Amino acid sequence: MKKIEKAKTASIYKNTITKTSIYDIKINSLEGKPIDLSKLKGNHILFVNVASECGFTDQYKDLQKLSNTYQNLTVIGVPCNQFGGQEPGDSSQIKAFCERNYGVDFLLTEKIDVKGSHQHPLYQWLTNKEFNGKTNSTVRWNFQKYLINKEGNLIDFFYSITKPLNAKIIKHL
């Protein structure tokens, strides 16, 4: 009898998780204020794990250009220090670096883990087919991109070598 109850509970739990929306995930801005992702319904969202000391850091320029060009797109930079320790700064250092060097005014989140045992729920959703309904992935390096459509569904992910203004991304906007 206990086996049946456990299986039933696991099944209910699994169905609840699968229906989790990107808009239900809680994450804070770089300034520590809650970001209400549900306010972004009707826009595409491009999540990018970013780092200040990476060979791909110049992509900040194109991310800003993308943000300025496409009004139906919200670019969200997600600082992460898990790849070569390339984002060592605190919130104020990250913000100052991005503004000073790249004129970044798109949204930046708090620094989080995008993989591993402390993976933030945002990246659990982005990288797990059970949550996003599309595909499993692994974040391989800084500046990996995840594109969400206007309905909150994962369109696709793009490795670091895919530049922000690449046609693979632009064609969806």
C-alpha positions as CSV (number, residue, x, y, z in Angstrom):
1,M,0.0,0.0,0.0
2,K,2.8,2.4,0.8
3,K,4.4,1.8,-2.5
4,I,1.3,2.8,-4.3
5,E,1.0,6.0,-2.2
6,K,4.6,6.9,-3.0
7,A,4.1,6.3,-6.7
8,K,0.9,8.4,-6.7
9,T,2.6,11.2,-4.8
10,A,5.6,11.1,-7.2
11,S,3.3,11.2,-10.2
12,I,1.3,14.2,-8.8
13,Y,4.6,16.0,-8.0
14,K,6.0,15.3,-11.4
15,N,2.9,16.7,-13.1
16,T,3.1,19.9,-11.0
17,I,6.7,20.5,-11.9
18,T,6.2,19.9,-15.6
19,K,3.6,22.7,-15.6
20,T,6.0,25.2,-14.0
21,S,6.1,28.4,-16.0
22,I,9.2,30.5,-16.6
23,Y,7.1,33.3,-15.2
24,D,6.8,31.6,-11.8
25,I,10.5,31.5,-11.1
26,K,11.9,33.9,-8.5
27,I,15.2,35.7,-9.1
28,N,16.5,39.1,-7.9
29,S,18.1,41.9,-9.9
30,L,21.8,42.8,-9.5
31,E,20.6,45.4,-6.9
32,G,18.8,42.7,-4.9
33,K,15.2,43.6,-5.9
34,P,12.8,40.8,-7.0
35,I,12.3,40.5,-10.7
36,D,8.7,39.8,-11.7
37,L,9.2,37.7,-14.9
38,S,5.4,37.5,-15.4
39,K,5.6,41.2,-16.4
40,L,7.5,40.1,-19.5
41,K,4.6,38.0,-20.9
42,G,4.2,39.0,-24.5
43,N,7.9,39.6,-25.0
44,H,10.7,37.4,-26.1
45,I,13.3,36.9,-23.3
46,L,17.0,36.1,-23.9
47,F,18.7,34.8,-20.8
48,V,22.6,34.9,-21.1
49,N,25.0,33.9,-18.4
50,V,27.6,36.6,-18.4
51,A,31.1,37.2,-17.0
52,S,33.3,40.3,-17.0
53,E,36.7,38.5,-17.6
54,C,35.8,36.1,-20.4
55,G,37.0,35.9,-24.0
56,F,33.3,36.4,-25.0
57,T,32.8,39.5,-22.8
58,D,32.7,41.7,-25.9
59,Q,29.3,40.1,-26.6
60,Y,27.9,42.7,-24.2
61,K,28.1,45.2,-27.0
62,D,25.8,43.1,-29.3
63,L,23.5,42.2,-26.4
64,Q,23.0,45.9,-25.8
65,K,22.4,46.5,-29.5
66,L,19.9,43.6,-29.6
67,S,18.1,45.1,-26.6
68,N,18.0,48.5,-28.2
69,T,16.9,47.2,-31.6
70,Y,14.1,44.7,-30.8
71,Q,11.3,46.2,-28.6
72,N,9.7,42.8,-28.3
73,L,12.8,41.4,-26.6
74,T,14.0,41.6,-23.1
75,V,17.7,40.7,-22.7
76,I,18.6,39.5,-19.2
77,G,22.2,39.1,-18.2
78,V,22.8,36.5,-15.5
79,P,26.3,36.9,-13.9
80,C,27.9,33.6,-13.0
81,N,31.4,32.8,-11.7
82,Q,31.4,29.1,-12.4
83,F,33.6,29.1,-15.5
84,G,37.2,29.9,-14.8
85,G,36.3,32.3,-12.0
86,Q,35.6,34.9,-14.7
87,E,33.0,36.9,-12.8
88,P,34.8,37.5,-9.5
89,G,33.2,40.9,-8.7
90,D,30.4,41.8,-6.4
91,S,27.1,43.4,-7.6
92,S,28.4,47.0,-7.6
93,Q,31.6,46.0,-9.5
94,I,29.7,44.0,-12.1
95,K,27.2,46.9,-12.7
96,A,30.0,49.5,-12.9
97,F,32.0,47.3,-15.3
98,C,29.0,46.7,-17.6
99,E,27.9,50.3,-17.7
100,R,31.4,51.8,-18.1
101,N,32.8,49.4,-20.7
102,Y,29.7,48.4,-22.7
103,G,26.9,50.9,-21.9
104,V,24.8,48.1,-20.6
105,D,21.3,49.2,-19.5
106,F,19.5,45.9,-20.0
107,L,18.5,43.9,-16.9
108,L,21.2,42.1,-14.9
109,T,20.3,39.6,-12.2
110,E,22.0,38.6,-9.0
111,K,25.1,36.4,-9.5
112,I,24.0,32.7,-9.5
113,D,25.1,29.2,-10.2
114,V,23.9,28.0,-13.6
115,K,24.9,24.4,-13.1
116,G,25.8,21.9,-10.3
117,S,24.3,21.1,-7.0
118,H,23.4,24.8,-6.3
119,Q,21.9,25.5,-9.7
120,H,19.4,28.3,-9.5
121,P,15.8,27.3,-10.3
122,L,15.9,29.6,-13.4
123,Y,18.6,27.4,-14.9
124,Q,17.0,24.2,-13.7
125,W,14.0,25.3,-15.9
126,L,16.1,26.4,-18.8
127,T,18.3,23.2,-18.9
128,N,15.7,20.5,-18.0
129,K,13.2,19.2,-20.6
130,E,10.9,18.1,-17.7
131,F,10.5,21.8,-16.8
132,N,10.8,23.6,-20.1
133,G,9.1,21.0,-22.3
134,K,11.6,21.3,-25.1
135,T,15.1,20.0,-24.5
136,N,17.8,19.1,-22.0
137,S,21.0,21.1,-22.1
138,T,24.1,21.8,-20.1
139,V,25.6,25.2,-19.7
140,R,29.1,24.8,-21.1
141,W,30.6,28.2,-20.7
142,N,29.9,31.9,-20.2
143,F,27.6,33.7,-22.7
144,Q,25.4,30.7,-23.5
145,K,22.0,32.0,-24.5
146,Y,18.4,30.7,-23.9
147,L,15.6,32.3,-26.0
148,I,12.1,32.2,-24.7
149,N,9.1,33.1,-26.9
150,K,6.2,35.5,-26.1
151,E,4.2,32.7,-24.5
152,G,7.0,31.8,-22.1
153,N,8.2,28.7,-24.0
154,L,11.8,27.8,-24.6
155,I,12.6,28.3,-28.3
156,D,16.2,27.1,-28.2
157,F,19.6,27.6,-26.7
158,F,22.8,28.8,-28.3
159,Y,26.4,28.2,-27.2
160,S,28.8,31.0,-26.5
161,I,30.2,31.0,-30.0
162,T,26.8,32.1,-31.4
163,K,26.9,35.9,-31.3
164,P,23.8,37.7,-30.1
165,L,23.1,39.2,-33.6
166,N,23.4,35.9,-35.3
167,A,20.5,35.0,-37.7
168,K,19.9,31.8,-35.6
169,I,18.6,34.2,-32.9
170,I,17.3,37.1,-34.9
171,K,14.9,34.9,-37.0
172,H,12.8,34.3,-34.0
173,L,12.3,37.9,-33.0
